[in-house]
Amino acid sequence: MQHGCPCDSRARHRAAIEARGWRVAELECPEAAFDIDTPEDWALAEAVVAAGLQAFGWRKLAGTLLVYGLGSRAAVAIVMFLALAFNWGTHYDFVEQPGLQQLPFVTRIVALALIPQLVFWVGFTILLGCLAGAVTALFLAARAGTARA
């Protein structure tokens, strides 16, 4: 798929970013078109949309889960930033994927830490938290209904 990007390392950047499931080539190549064509792209988009829809159904729970998700995942993103910055040699800095080490630092932070941690996992937290809340509400409603009978 050709986007007409003038960057010399476009193919390397795309392969490395897609290895993590999300393309942020726009940071390196503003001319690159945004498209959703991999299962990982769809998973990210679905998590964000599904989490956003939860705000219409149960605003307080979704808001609480948003704050919780951002707080818990921000800590992971910070650890990932430090691991990437100081080459700790752990799974947080993707030492087993040498091609990712060739990306510019900002691209690695955005593609490997910020987008997955602060977008996908926060959306996933909201979605599953609201699902757990709905199941709990059903059990509590059923229990209250049998207690009155």
C-alpha positions as CSV (number, residue, x, y, z in Angstrom):
1,M,0.0,0.0,0.0
2,Q,1.6,3.2,-1.2
3,H,0.9,6.5,0.7
4,G,3.2,8.7,-1.3
5,C,5.4,9.3,1.8
6,P,8.8,10.8,1.0
7,C,10.4,9.2,4.0
8,D,13.3,6.9,3.2
9,S,12.5,4.6,6.1
10,R,8.8,4.4,5.6
11,A,8.7,0.6,5.1
12,R,10.8,0.1,8.2
13,H,8.7,2.4,10.3
14,R,5.5,0.8,9.1
15,A,6.7,-2.7,9.8
16,A,7.9,-1.8,13.2
17,I,4.8,0.1,14.2
18,E,2.5,-2.6,12.8
19,A,4.4,-5.1,14.9
20,R,2.8,-3.4,17.9
21,G,-0.6,-3.1,16.2
22,W,-0.9,0.6,15.5
23,R,0.5,2.9,12.9
24,V,1.7,6.4,13.9
25,A,3.6,7.0,10.7
26,E,1.9,10.4,10.6
27,L,4.4,11.5,13.2
28,E,7.3,10.8,10.9
29,C,5.4,11.3,7.6
30,P,2.6,13.8,7.7
31,E,1.6,13.0,4.2
32,A,0.8,9.4,5.1
33,A,-2.9,8.5,5.0
34,F,-4.6,7.1,8.1
35,D,-6.3,3.8,7.5
36,I,-7.6,0.9,9.6
37,D,-6.7,-2.3,7.8
38,T,-5.2,-4.7,10.4
39,P,-7.0,-6.7,13.1
40,E,-5.0,-4.7,15.7
41,D,-6.3,-1.4,14.3
42,W,-9.8,-2.7,14.4
43,A,-9.4,-3.9,18.0
44,L,-8.1,-0.4,19.1
45,A,-10.9,1.3,17.3
46,E,-13.5,-1.0,18.8
47,A,-12.2,-0.6,22.3
48,V,-12.3,3.2,22.0
49,V,-15.8,3.2,20.5
50,A,-17.2,0.6,22.9
51,A,-15.8,2.5,25.9
52,G,-17.2,5.8,24.6
53,L,-20.6,4.2,24.3
54,Q,-20.5,3.2,28.0
55,A,-20.8,6.8,29.0
56,F,-24.3,7.0,27.6
57,G,-25.5,4.0,29.5
58,W,-23.8,4.4,32.9
59,R,-22.0,7.7,33.1
60,K,-20.8,7.5,36.7
61,L,-19.3,4.0,36.4
62,A,-17.7,4.8,33.0
63,G,-16.2,8.0,34.4
64,T,-14.8,6.2,37.5
65,L,-13.4,3.5,35.2
66,L,-11.9,6.2,33.0
67,V,-10.1,7.8,35.9
68,Y,-9.0,4.4,37.2
69,G,-7.8,3.2,33.8
70,L,-5.8,6.4,33.1
71,G,-4.2,6.3,36.5
72,S,-3.2,2.7,36.4
73,R,-2.0,2.7,32.8
74,A,-0.2,6.0,33.2
75,A,2.1,4.3,35.7
76,V,2.8,1.5,33.1
77,A,3.4,4.1,30.4
78,I,5.9,5.9,32.7
79,V,7.8,2.6,33.3
80,M,7.8,1.9,29.5
81,F,9.1,5.4,28.9
82,L,12.0,4.8,31.3
83,A,12.7,1.3,29.9
84,L,12.8,2.7,26.4
85,A,14.9,5.7,27.4
86,F,17.5,3.8,29.4
87,N,17.5,0.5,27.5
88,W,16.6,-1.7,30.5
89,G,16.6,-4.8,28.4
90,T,13.1,-5.9,29.6
91,H,9.9,-6.7,27.8
92,Y,8.9,-3.0,28.3
93,D,11.5,-1.8,25.8
94,F,11.0,-4.6,23.3
95,V,14.6,-5.8,23.4
96,E,13.6,-9.0,21.5
97,Q,12.6,-6.9,18.5
98,P,15.7,-5.1,17.3
99,G,14.0,-3.4,14.4
100,L,12.0,-1.3,16.9
101,Q,15.2,0.1,18.3
102,Q,15.9,1.8,15.0
103,L,12.8,4.0,15.3
104,P,13.1,7.6,16.5
105,F,12.6,7.8,20.3
106,V,9.4,9.9,20.1
107,T,7.8,7.4,17.6
108,R,8.7,4.5,19.9
109,I,7.2,6.2,22.9
110,V,4.0,7.1,21.1
111,A,3.5,3.8,19.3
112,L,4.7,1.4,21.9
113,A,3.7,3.0,25.1
114,L,1.2,5.9,24.9
115,I,-1.3,4.6,22.4
116,P,-1.5,1.1,23.6
117,Q,-1.5,2.0,27.3
118,L,-3.5,5.2,27.4
119,V,-5.9,4.4,24.6
120,F,-6.5,0.7,24.1
121,W,-6.1,-0.5,27.6
122,V,-8.1,2.3,29.1
123,G,-10.9,1.6,26.6
124,F,-10.7,-2.1,27.5
125,T,-10.8,-1.3,31.2
126,I,-14.0,0.8,30.7
127,L,-15.6,-1.8,28.6
128,L,-15.0,-4.8,30.9
129,G,-15.6,-2.7,34.0
130,C,-19.1,-1.7,32.7
131,L,-19.8,-5.3,31.8
132,A,-18.8,-6.5,35.3
133,G,-21.0,-3.7,36.7
134,A,-23.9,-4.7,34.6
135,V,-23.6,-8.4,35.7
136,T,-23.3,-7.2,39.3
137,A,-26.4,-5.0,39.0
138,L,-28.4,-7.9,37.5
139,F,-27.4,-10.2,40.4
140,L,-28.3,-7.5,43.0
141,A,-31.6,-6.8,41.3
142,A,-32.4,-10.5,41.2
143,R,-31.4,-10.8,44.8
144,A,-33.6,-7.8,45.8
145,G,-36.5,-9.3,43.9
146,T,-36.3,-12.7,45.6
147,A,-35.9,-11.0,49.1
148,R,-39.2,-9.2,48.6
149,A,-41.1,-12.3,47.5
